[in-house]
Amino acid sequence: MTRAETTSAVRWATLACVVVAGLLGALIGIALTASSPIPGVVEPSEVVSAAIPIVRVLLDLSAVATIGLALLSVLVGYDRPKLTEPVLRRARPAAVAAALIWAATAVVALILQTAEYQPGKKMLTGGDIGSYIAEVGAGKALVIVAVLALLHAVLGFVALRKGEKVPAEVRVGLGMFALLPLPVTGHASNWAYHDYTMISMELHVMSAVAWCGGLGAMIVLLAANRTLLAHALPRFSKLATLCLVLSAVTGLFNGIVEILANPTIGFWAGVFTTPYGQLMVLKLLCTGAIALLAANLRWRLMPRIVRHQRTALASWATLELTVMGLAFGFAVVLTRAPVAVS
């Protein structure tokens, strides 16, 4: 067996495409939601307002990478360590780095959101940040996320030394748990359908992260390894199908209910004339494009991959991941977009 059959070149181009697409989605969202200053009202600086969604995109994508790299161990299996260990030895330090970035971006987001909360201040103090954490749910959520991400990094350090003696399922579970605090601080935390929308939002976030993270980890680390890919991709396909359905249904449900909950606008006006509705439409278009690309991967490419044949999987999957990144960028701004006529 050659080295090429046991290891794969890391596809940095795929990673770059996802990050650039996520940032582009956030910038498009920022442009759509930009509003004129209100006379007499002190507002946060444009730098802070633009930096928050950009940092939140990086936070989300680092969470995707952390969970996807942990999920990779589950997908490749534990029964062929001689074949899987060369790949997992690359995945483990990458997962630690992603978890540390996840924690760091949570801290940076906390500082930026404190500045947004106290727009008149030129210099923040520790007391200002402490007050934001005490008074605002999003502050508490970011602290919890940072702590859990650091805990994930600690488990990752242990896995570097102990390998799969630190169960990948524990790392995946911890990562999924760390996703839960932030969604409950968005739009849906404020009104009557709280319980339903919170469950829906949590399912939406977890399914999107597992779907994007699992596919990303495989393409970045396994694309040239036909043996492991033939084993991992069919297993992931079942998970991806479930994630696609959950993500689409819950995202549509949350968006529709959010618009209907605003008594000042009609439904169609809310969809097409508000920044929230426009971002929701863009995100739905991304979901449709992703579904078509996923269908191509599942029905046309995967049968050939299972037979260890050469395919254009990396190119098609990179395109799918790029659209996913764009959707993540839209989603970050969507959680902050006003449900009102622009």
VMD Tcl script that draws the C-alpha trace (Angstrom):
set ca {
  {0.00 0.00 0.00}
  {1.44 3.35 -1.00}
  {1.56 6.45 1.14}
  {-0.96 8.09 -1.21}
  {-3.50 5.43 -0.24}
  {-3.18 6.09 3.48}
  {-2.88 9.85 3.59}
  {-4.33 12.73 1.66}
  {-3.01 16.14 0.84}
  {-4.82 18.77 2.86}
  {-7.07 20.74 0.51}
  {-6.40 24.28 1.70}
  {-8.22 25.70 -1.32}
  {-11.49 24.16 -0.12}
  {-11.02 25.67 3.34}
  {-10.23 29.07 1.82}
  {-13.34 28.96 -0.39}
  {-15.60 28.30 2.60}
  {-14.09 31.10 4.70}
  {-14.17 33.63 1.86}
  {-17.77 32.69 1.03}
  {-18.81 33.05 4.67}
  {-17.26 36.51 4.89}
  {-18.83 37.48 1.56}
  {-22.25 36.37 2.79}
  {-21.82 38.45 5.93}
  {-20.78 41.52 3.92}
  {-23.78 41.14 1.60}
  {-25.99 40.88 4.67}
  {-24.41 43.97 6.21}
  {-25.11 45.91 3.00}
  {-28.74 44.77 2.93}
  {-29.37 45.69 6.56}
  {-27.55 49.03 6.56}
  {-29.76 51.89 7.74}
  {-29.46 55.66 8.01}
  {-28.50 57.09 11.41}
  {-31.38 58.34 13.54}
  {-30.86 61.97 14.63}
  {-30.26 62.28 18.36}
  {-29.60 58.59 18.90}
  {-26.08 57.48 19.81}
  {-25.23 54.48 17.67}
  {-22.25 52.11 17.69}
  {-19.47 52.86 15.25}
  {-19.65 51.42 11.76}
  {-16.50 49.44 12.50}
  {-18.13 47.69 15.47}
  {-21.37 47.07 13.56}
  {-19.49 45.50 10.64}
  {-17.00 43.60 12.79}
  {-19.64 41.74 14.83}
  {-21.10 39.65 11.97}
  {-17.64 39.07 10.50}
  {-16.35 37.71 13.81}
  {-19.53 35.70 14.29}
  {-19.01 34.06 10.88}
  {-15.48 33.08 11.90}
  {-16.89 31.78 15.20}
  {-19.47 29.66 13.39}
  {-16.99 28.30 10.85}
  {-14.47 27.39 13.56}
  {-17.28 25.53 15.35}
  {-18.08 23.74 12.07}
  {-14.42 22.75 11.68}
  {-14.08 21.60 15.31}
  {-17.14 19.37 15.19}
  {-16.48 18.12 11.66}
  {-12.93 17.03 12.52}
  {-14.20 15.19 15.60}
  {-16.93 13.57 13.50}
  {-14.31 12.36 11.01}
  {-13.12 9.73 13.48}
  {-16.64 8.31 13.69}
  {-17.04 8.28 9.91}
  {-13.78 6.47 9.11}
  {-14.34 3.92 11.90}
  {-12.08 2.37 14.52}
  {-11.42 -1.10 13.11}
  {-8.52 -0.20 10.75}
  {-6.10 1.95 12.77}
  {-3.17 1.41 10.38}
  {-5.24 2.98 7.62}
  {-7.02 5.67 9.63}
  {-4.30 6.87 12.03}
  {-2.20 8.73 9.38}
  {-5.28 10.81 8.57}
  {-6.44 11.26 12.16}
  {-2.96 12.40 13.21}
  {-3.60 15.40 10.96}
  {-7.18 15.87 12.08}
  {-6.49 16.01 15.83}
  {-4.14 19.03 15.94}
  {-6.38 20.80 13.42}
  {-9.34 20.20 15.73}
  {-7.42 21.69 18.67}
  {-6.54 24.76 16.60}
  {-10.17 25.14 15.45}
  {-11.43 24.87 19.04}
  {-8.98 27.55 20.20}
  {-10.11 29.84 17.37}
  {-13.72 29.10 18.37}
  {-12.98 30.20 21.96}
  {-11.00 33.26 20.84}
  {-13.70 34.48 18.45}
  {-16.31 34.07 21.20}
  {-14.23 36.38 23.42}
  {-13.75 38.91 20.61}
  {-17.49 38.80 19.85}
  {-18.19 39.42 23.54}
  {-16.00 42.55 23.51}
  {-17.55 43.85 20.27}
  {-21.09 43.26 21.45}
  {-20.29 45.07 24.70}
  {-19.11 48.02 22.62}
  {-22.35 47.86 20.63}
  {-24.36 47.74 23.87}
  {-22.58 50.85 25.22}
  {-22.10 52.92 22.04}
  {-21.12 56.15 23.74}
  {-17.96 54.73 25.33}
  {-14.62 55.26 23.64}
  {-12.78 52.77 25.87}
  {-14.26 49.62 27.41}
  {-13.32 48.40 30.87}
  {-13.58 45.01 32.50}
  {-16.56 46.35 34.41}
  {-18.36 47.19 31.16}
  {-17.88 43.66 29.90}
  {-18.96 42.25 33.26}
  {-22.12 44.38 33.17}
  {-22.91 43.18 29.66}
  {-22.53 39.57 30.75}
  {-24.74 40.16 33.80}
  {-27.48 42.06 31.98}
  {-27.63 40.53 28.48}
  {-28.32 36.92 27.60}
  {-25.98 37.03 24.60}
  {-23.10 37.93 26.92}
  {-23.71 34.91 29.12}
  {-24.06 32.71 26.02}
  {-20.71 33.83 24.62}
  {-18.97 33.13 27.93}
  {-20.43 29.61 27.99}
  {-19.39 29.04 24.37}
  {-15.83 30.21 25.08}
  {-15.52 27.93 28.12}
  {-16.92 24.89 26.30}
  {-14.70 25.53 23.28}
  {-11.66 25.67 25.57}
  {-12.80 22.41 27.18}
  {-13.03 20.91 23.70}
  {-9.46 22.06 23.03}
  {-8.33 20.38 26.27}
  {-9.95 17.11 25.19}
  {-8.25 17.58 21.85}
  {-4.85 17.93 23.53}
  {-5.51 14.70 25.42}
  {-6.51 12.99 22.16}
  {-3.20 14.10 20.64}
  {-1.46 11.92 23.21}
  {-4.02 9.16 23.78}
  {-5.58 8.89 20.33}
  {-9.03 7.33 20.16}
  {-8.91 6.43 23.85}
  {-10.65 9.80 24.10}
  {-13.90 8.80 22.35}
  {-14.70 10.91 19.32}
  {-18.38 10.70 20.28}
  {-17.60 12.63 23.47}
  {-15.87 15.37 21.47}
  {-18.74 15.54 18.98}
  {-21.28 15.67 21.82}
  {-19.42 18.43 23.63}
  {-19.14 20.42 20.41}
  {-22.87 20.06 19.74}
  {-23.64 21.12 23.30}
  {-21.50 24.24 22.84}
  {-23.71 25.22 19.88}
  {-26.82 25.53 22.03}
  {-26.36 28.79 24.02}
  {-26.15 31.33 21.18}
  {-29.32 30.52 19.15}
  {-31.56 31.16 22.18}
  {-30.45 34.81 22.27}
  {-31.73 35.65 18.77}
  {-35.09 36.93 17.51}
  {-37.15 34.02 18.72}
  {-36.30 34.49 22.39}
  {-38.66 37.46 22.62}
  {-42.19 36.29 21.96}
  {-45.01 33.77 22.34}
  {-43.71 30.88 20.25}
  {-40.54 30.72 22.30}
  {-40.55 27.00 23.11}
  {-41.26 25.83 19.56}
  {-38.83 28.19 17.90}
  {-36.04 27.45 20.37}
  {-36.26 23.72 19.67}
  {-36.46 24.42 15.95}
  {-33.49 26.81 16.05}
  {-31.33 24.38 17.99}
  {-32.11 21.60 15.51}
  {-31.40 23.98 12.63}
  {-27.98 24.97 13.95}
  {-26.89 21.45 14.94}
  {-27.98 19.90 11.63}
  {-26.28 22.62 9.56}
  {-23.02 22.33 11.51}
  {-22.92 18.52 11.39}
  {-23.70 18.54 7.66}
  {-21.13 21.19 6.70}
  {-18.52 20.00 9.21}
  {-18.67 16.35 8.25}
  {-18.49 17.04 4.52}
  {-15.74 19.61 4.98}
  {-13.57 17.31 7.08}
  {-13.87 14.51 4.53}
  {-13.07 16.70 1.54}
  {-10.18 18.53 3.18}
  {-8.52 15.37 4.55}
  {-9.90 12.36 2.65}
  {-10.51 13.54 -0.93}
  {-7.45 11.68 -2.32}
  {-7.85 8.59 -0.11}
  {-10.21 6.38 -2.11}
  {-10.21 3.54 0.43}
  {-11.31 5.62 3.42}
  {-13.60 7.77 1.31}
  {-15.42 4.70 0.00}
  {-16.07 3.70 3.62}
  {-16.85 7.13 5.13}
  {-18.95 8.79 2.43}
  {-21.89 6.31 2.42}
  {-22.06 6.56 6.22}
  {-22.03 10.34 6.04}
  {-24.64 10.39 3.26}
  {-27.29 9.03 5.63}
  {-26.48 11.70 8.21}
  {-26.35 14.41 5.53}
  {-29.82 13.51 4.23}
  {-31.30 13.85 7.70}
  {-29.42 17.13 8.25}
  {-30.62 18.54 4.92}
  {-34.27 17.85 5.77}
  {-33.96 19.19 9.32}
  {-32.06 22.28 8.25}
  {-34.49 23.17 5.45}
  {-37.68 22.54 7.44}
  {-36.57 24.27 10.63}
  {-35.04 27.23 8.77}
  {-38.26 27.77 6.80}
  {-40.38 27.37 9.94}
  {-38.32 29.88 11.93}
  {-38.33 32.45 9.14}
  {-42.07 32.24 8.46}
  {-43.03 32.40 12.13}
  {-40.69 35.34 12.73}
  {-42.31 37.35 9.92}
  {-45.86 36.38 10.91}
  {-45.15 37.43 14.50}
  {-44.67 41.04 13.39}
  {-48.16 42.61 13.35}
  {-47.06 45.76 11.48}
  {-46.39 44.09 8.12}
  {-48.04 41.51 5.91}
  {-46.37 38.19 5.16}
  {-45.36 38.88 1.55}
  {-44.23 42.40 2.40}
  {-42.16 40.90 5.19}
  {-40.56 38.41 2.81}
  {-39.71 40.77 -0.04}
  {-39.41 44.27 1.45}
  {-37.60 43.74 4.75}
  {-33.90 42.97 5.25}
  {-34.89 39.90 7.27}
  {-37.12 38.55 4.51}
  {-34.58 39.24 1.78}
  {-31.86 37.43 3.71}
  {-34.25 34.55 4.35}
  {-34.90 34.26 0.60}
  {-31.15 34.30 -0.13}
  {-30.58 31.61 2.47}
  {-33.38 29.47 1.01}
  {-31.86 29.83 -2.46}
  {-28.55 28.62 -1.01}
  {-30.32 25.65 0.57}
  {-31.89 24.74 -2.77}
  {-28.54 24.95 -4.55}
  {-26.89 22.85 -1.84}
  {-29.63 20.22 -2.14}
  {-29.03 19.93 -5.90}
  {-25.27 19.64 -5.41}
  {-25.78 17.07 -2.64}
  {-28.08 15.05 -4.91}
  {-25.39 15.03 -7.59}
  {-22.86 13.77 -5.05}
  {-25.23 11.14 -3.63}
  {-26.69 9.68 -6.82}
  {-24.04 10.25 -9.49}
  {-20.66 10.32 -7.73}
  {-21.03 8.11 -4.68}
  {-21.63 4.81 -6.57}
  {-18.33 5.36 -8.36}
  {-16.57 6.36 -5.14}
  {-17.74 3.14 -3.47}
  {-16.08 1.25 -6.34}
  {-12.84 3.22 -5.70}
  {-13.06 4.97 -9.06}
  {-11.67 8.43 -9.74}
  {-14.30 11.19 -9.64}
  {-14.56 14.97 -9.51}
  {-15.81 14.74 -5.91}
  {-13.41 17.35 -4.55}
  {-14.52 19.99 -7.05}
  {-18.25 19.34 -6.63}
  {-18.00 19.13 -2.85}
  {-15.91 22.31 -2.70}
  {-18.67 24.08 -4.63}
  {-21.27 22.72 -2.22}
  {-19.20 23.79 0.80}
  {-18.70 27.24 -0.70}
  {-22.47 27.72 -0.99}
  {-22.76 26.46 2.59}
  {-20.26 29.10 3.66}
  {-22.31 31.77 1.91}
  {-25.42 30.54 3.73}
  {-23.60 30.73 7.07}
  {-22.71 34.35 6.31}
  {-26.35 35.18 5.53}
  {-27.49 33.33 8.66}
  {-25.25 35.36 10.96}
  {-26.70 38.66 9.75}
  {-30.22 37.15 9.66}
  {-30.15 36.67 13.44}
  {-29.61 40.42 13.81}
  {-31.70 41.72 10.91}
  {-34.78 43.85 11.69}
  {-38.18 42.36 10.85}
  {-39.54 45.69 9.65}
  {-40.11 47.45 6.36}
  {-36.82 48.93 5.10}
}
mol new
graphics top color blue
foreach p $ca { graphics top sphere $p radius 0.5 }
foreach p [lrange $ca 0 end-1] q [lrange $ca 1 end] { graphics top cylinder $p $q radius 0.2 }
display resetview
